[in-house]
Amino acid sequence: MGFDKQLIQGEAQSLIENIIEKLSEIFPDIVLVTHRPELYDAVIKQQLQLRLLSDLYPDMGPMGGIHAGLVHAKSQFVYVTGCDMPHVNIDFIKSMMKRLENSSLPVSGAMLKRKNGYLEPLNAFYHRDLVTSMEARLKAGESGLQHFCRTQPFLWLSEKDAQAFDALDHMFINLNEPSDLKHWQNKEPQNEEDMLVERVSLTKYKKGKALSEEDAVIRECRFNLILSDTQEITLYCLPDRLDDLVMGWLYANGMIQSKRDVLDLHLTGDKDRMTAHIQLREKETEADRTFLFSKSNDWKKTLNPSDIQALMTALESRARLFHRTGGTHNMMLVNREDLVVMDHAEDISRHHCLHKLVGAALKKGQDLSETILVASCRLSASILAIVSMARIPVVISGAAVTSLAIHRAREEGISLIGFAREQRFNDYESYFRRD
């Protein structure tokens, strides 16, 4: 953010004062771990339940602060949140407390684990007995909170559990960027789409005049794939549906044939830099392999020109991030029988769009031989290679088609449509009937 987040101000009080006031509704004892206690001289006079502490292991990130709070805890479980997390959800906190009270097994706390494996260690409960194991990590110079929590017997909550209290996930938002702060100060709600764009200051030149403005740009993250603790690969992508992207990428690169080949997959990091830790099953021989996707042959009587135009319109209507930023490719899978959209994906990379669609199908066990791929991007040989592996028999795009893509499509019997725009398109196979 460029300044101490403890200084973030709202309309009538600081962000931390606002958080303390809300938490005081349910907690008689509130501990604030800070390296600047002088900021709270006035606050502590008004909030008598507030105690000020400092890290016992400075400069060790959130784990150092949590450790200090647990050392001085008066209760068995301690609720932990961040100084830059403005959306306190009292009902969700109460639900975690109730589940901890009703737990029949000894647990280290309660925490949300997302579908992609990412943990939310803030807006969570910790048992004070974690002090000893945390201290051992801190003394060893290890402050990775995600890795530490993953090794403890927490009561794991699902995204469905959290969404029952906050459908838009506001309670896990922290103010990391100036745009985040602006949203909060202006009381502007953020949704999942907002998390995938970033507002930047820039100079726009229009008709010879320079104008200082803000504009939305697509968020790009560095995504590291660590395979069986030995091989590391770096991708750059939109930080969305990363577990689908991993599955599709592994399949497209011949590393897996089905979801059973992935023994473990979990993600760590934040929205700008993520890491996927992947454990793969030992490779089988070619004779032992079975392919998830099969091949369909009869496509000549499936579509007409009006169908193609309707599919391109449907794709355009779903390209929300592209309309906001101009920074994404779009693809969707459609059922060939009723032309119902099965899945849609956006990404910075057209290949990653397709990886996400194929990866999601792998996870669900869907057969793509009865689908149509509709795309906004150029169809190259590298895209057709993934299409071929996934056994997708028809591809329609609003953009150009390369020579090698056409050759591959003709060799493998894939129906190929390009430049599908405004009542016109190029049919490279002449498979479609003309009404």
Secondary structure, 3 states (H helix, E strand, C coil): CCCCHHHCECCCCEHHHHHHHHHCCCCCCEEEECCCHHHHHHHHHHCCCEEEECCCCCCCHHHHHHHHHHHCCCCCEEEECCCCCCCCCHHHHHHHHHHHHHCCCCCCEEEEECCCCCEEEEEEEEEHHHHHHHHHHHHCCCCCHHHHHHCCCCEEECHHHHHCCCCCCHHHCCCCCHHHHHHHHCCCCCCCCHHHEEEEEEEEEECCEEEEEEEEEECCEEEEEEECCCEEEEEEECCCCHHHHHHHHHHHCCCCCCHHHEEEEEEEEECCEEEEEEEECCCCCHHHCCCCCCCCCCCCCCCCHHHHHHHHHHHHHHCHHHHHHCCCEEEEEEECCCCCEEEEEEECCHHHHHHHHHHHHHHHCCCHHHEEEEECCCECHHHHHHHHHCCCCEEEECCCECHHHHHHHHHHCCEEEEEEECCEEEECCCCCCCC
